[in-house]
Amino acid sequence: MEQKKIIKRLKEIEIEFRKNNPDVIGYTLFNIVNRRFVTMKENGFGMPIYTDNLEIAYFEDTKFPALISRELLPEPDKFDIAVVPLIKNPLFGLSVKSGYLDRHNRRFAQ
């Protein structure tokens, strides 16, 4: 019962975020240490594969499945993964919403 309430609340938060940010079309996983996007394909050793190309990176429509996918990653990697929103830019195509990667830069500036 408690789990259903949590899932319902997460969906409400997602709907509220979508109302405030109508340009967000989905979410991707971003490694803040390597500064690369995650594909959910695995190599032969069970480690995730990273890419610089956002078009082939892992993509989810809502934030909740992206958070679940982050938890499925191996132990050393999942702590360095951030879920970032994506927008459809008419000039550059698919891109990360401005400001979301900047907040992770502050961690390394010190």
Secondary structure as GFF3:
##gff-version 3
##sequence-region A 1 110
A	DSSP	alpha_helix	2	20	.	.	.	ID=ss1
A	DSSP	beta_strand	24	31	.	.	.	ID=ss2
A	DSSP	beta_strand	36	42	.	.	.	ID=ss3
A	DSSP	beta_strand	48	51	.	.	.	ID=ss4
A	DSSP	three_ten_helix	54	56	.	.	.	ID=ss5
A	DSSP	alpha_helix	63	71	.	.	.	ID=ss6
A	DSSP	alpha_helix	75	78	.	.	.	ID=ss7
A	DSSP	beta_strand	81	89	.	.	.	ID=ss8
A	DSSP	beta_strand	93	96	.	.	.	ID=ss9
A	DSSP	alpha_helix	102	109	.	.	.	ID=ss10
###
